């Protein structure tokens, strides 16, 4: 599980929240609901926030209530939710999906197993997103470099047989400086993707 509020995602939460107006939003690995709350605040039509940590889900629910925001907070495994949503009719699928998982690659020794987890997650995320929708994918694994992260996304698009466009690379806010001599300081990587309609 994640362990708290992650300020490095502050700018990304705001940006993606601004894209949520009128959309059906699914926020996976939501922790305390950062992306979900911003989506609801910016006029999303429906917001569902999912996490496997019961305490995190309860905190997200309290945050939504305190801010008078309509967010459905769900205690569930993100992979199971994505499999379920992928089987739904296209018009019932969310048109904005956020996948911001915990670190799947905590060390170099787990690089390959972590890569497989990201590939599975990204393929499921693509399958669960409505054609024409948006998908925001993230990795906070310092051992996975940006090129490898993007490679996994495009491998996932082939697995899911979904055509997509990369709209933007997302990263930590400017108060999380990156050192050019230490690639792992660029640990947070994200991609904002648009799925083609056909």
Secondary structure by P-SEA (a helix, b strand, c coil): ccccccccaaaaaaaaaaaccccbbbbccccccaaaaaaaaacccbbbbbbccaaaaaaaaaaaaaaccccccccccaaaaaaaaaaccccccccbbbbbcccccccccaaaaaaaaaaaaaaaaaaaccccbbbbbbbccccccaaaaaaaaaaaaaaacbbbbbcbbbbbcccccccccccccccbbbbbbbbbcc
